[in-house]
Amino acid sequence: MTVVVSAFGQQGSTTTVDAPAPSPSSAGDPSPTPGRELLVHVLGAVANPGLVTLAAGGRVLDAVAAAGGLTEDADLSTVNLARPVTDGEQLAVPRAGEPLPPPPAAGSGAAASGSSASTVNLNTATQSDLETLPRIGPALASRILDWRTANGRFTSPADLLAITGIGQKLFDGLKDRVTV
């Protein structure tokens, strides 16, 4: 099954994206199995806001498609459609001109992976979670994971300053996007 999501770019042009078909292992099996399904709360500029169920490995694109697609006033400038989603995540799709919501409070059940509306937990983040942060590419994400492996849990976001390649300027841009 193919679901088409229409995304409106900054110039008003339309970009059409096809959602991937469900994998054969999950197609036709409606029973929830731990590790195989994700429950995501989608809200904002989508046709049918609410809870959606996705196959493990689902992405923002899949969650938006499951919520009926984007509304005409959706602002995708801060939404990464390719980002993997996590179970229990709340995904907000902003409307054009709408201010971005503040990051959720730590411990509020917020997703570990980052988007503009959520923070990345340094102690649970995967390589791809870290790469959603501004100016963090594969090499720097790998160094963060290596530091965590060598030193144990981060005790504060400021621990990032101990990692080669993260200076004060980069840290200042990250400190509000990460948690421990």
C-alpha positions in Angstrom: 0.0 0.0 0.0 1.3 3.4 -0.9 0.3 6.6 1.0 1.1 9.9 -0.6 2.0 12.8 1.6 1.9 16.3 0.0 4.4 18.7 1.6 4.4 22.4 0.8 7.9 23.9 0.5 8.9 27.5 1.4 8.2 28.7 -2.2 4.7 27.2 -2.2 5.7 24.3 -4.5 4.4 20.9 -3.8 6.7 17.9 -3.1 5.1 14.5 -3.2 6.7 11.7 -1.1 5.6 8.1 -1.2 5.6 6.3 2.1 7.2 2.9 2.1 4.9 -0.1 2.1 4.7 -2.1 5.3 7.3 -4.9 5.5 6.0 -8.4 4.8 6.7 -9.4 8.4 4.2 -6.8 9.8 1.7 -6.7 6.9 -1.6 -8.4 7.8 -0.6 -9.0 11.4 -2.7 -6.6 13.6 -1.7 -8.1 16.9 0.8 -5.9 18.8 4.1 -7.5 19.5 6.7 -5.8 21.7 9.6 -4.5 19.6 7.5 -4.6 16.4 5.2 -1.6 16.8 5.5 2.0 17.9 2.8 4.1 19.3 3.3 7.8 18.4 1.1 10.8 19.2 0.9 13.1 16.1 -0.5 16.6 16.5 -0.5 19.9 14.8 -0.9 20.4 11.0 -2.0 16.9 10.1 -5.4 15.8 8.8 -6.2 13.4 11.7 -4.2 14.3 14.9 -4.0 11.6 17.5 -2.3 8.3 18.3 -1.0 6.2 15.4 0.6 2.8 15.4 3.7 2.2 13.2 5.9 -0.8 12.5 9.3 -0.8 14.3 11.7 1.4 12.3 9.0 3.8 11.4 9.9 7.4 10.4 8.3 10.8 10.8 7.0 10.4 7.2 5.2 7.2 8.2 3.7 8.9 11.3 2.4 11.8 9.3 1.0 9.5 6.6 -0.8 7.4 9.3 -2.3 10.7 10.7 -3.9 11.4 7.3 -1.1 13.5 5.8 -0.3 17.1 6.1 -2.7 20.0 6.1 -2.1 22.9 3.6 -0.8 25.1 6.3 1.9 22.7 7.5 5.4 24.2 7.9 8.0 21.5 7.1 11.0 23.8 7.5 11.6 22.3 11.0 10.4 18.8 10.4 12.7 16.0 9.4 10.5 13.6 7.5 13.3 11.0 7.4 14.0 10.9 11.1 13.2 7.6 12.9 10.5 7.9 15.5 10.5 6.2 18.9 7.8 4.5 20.9 5.8 6.9 23.0 7.0 10.0 21.1 4.9 13.1 20.6 5.4 14.5 17.2 4.2 18.1 16.6 3.9 19.3 13.0 3.9 23.2 13.1 1.6 25.4 11.0 3.1 28.2 8.9 3.8 31.2 11.2 3.2 29.2 14.4 5.9 29.5 17.0 7.8 26.3 17.8 6.6 24.6 21.0 9.2 24.6 23.8 11.1 21.3 24.4 9.3 18.9 26.7 10.4 18.8 30.3 12.8 16.1 31.2 11.1 13.0 32.4 7.8 13.9 30.7 7.9 10.9 28.5 9.5 12.8 25.7 11.1 10.9 22.9 14.8 10.3 23.1 15.3 11.3 19.5 15.5 14.8 18.5 13.3 17.1 16.5 12.9 20.8 16.9 10.3 20.2 19.6 12.2 17.6 21.6 15.5 17.0 23.3 18.0 14.2 22.8 19.0 12.3 25.9 22.8 11.9 25.8 22.6 8.7 28.0 20.1 6.8 25.7 20.7 8.4 22.3 21.7 6.3 19.3 24.0 7.5 16.5 21.1 8.6 14.4 19.5 10.4 17.4 22.7 12.4 17.9 22.9 13.3 14.2 19.6 15.1 14.4 21.3 17.7 16.5 22.6 20.9 14.8 26.2 20.6 13.5 26.5 16.9 14.7 27.5 14.7 11.9 28.5 11.0 11.9 32.0 11.5 13.2 31.1 13.7 16.1 28.1 11.5 17.0 30.5 8.6 17.1 32.9 10.5 19.4 29.9 11.2 21.8 29.0 7.5 21.9 32.7 6.6 22.4 32.9 9.0 25.3 29.8 7.5 26.9 31.2 4.0 26.5 34.6 5.0 28.0 33.3 7.2 30.8 29.8 6.0 31.6 26.7 8.1 31.8 26.7 11.8 31.2 26.1 13.6 34.4 25.2 17.0 32.8 25.1 18.3 29.2 28.3 20.2 30.0 30.2 16.9 29.8 30.0 17.3 26.1 32.8 19.9 26.4 35.2 17.0 27.2 34.8 15.6 23.7 37.3 16.6 21.0 35.5 18.8 18.5 33.0 20.2 20.8 34.0 23.7 22.0 32.0 26.3 23.8 30.4 27.8 20.7 29.1 24.4 19.5 28.0 23.5 23.1 26.0 26.8 23.4 24.1 25.7 20.3 23.4 22.2 21.8 22.8 22.8 25.5 19.1 23.5 25.1 18.6 20.5 22.8 20.2 17.8 25.0 19.4 16.3 28.4 20.8 13.6 30.6 
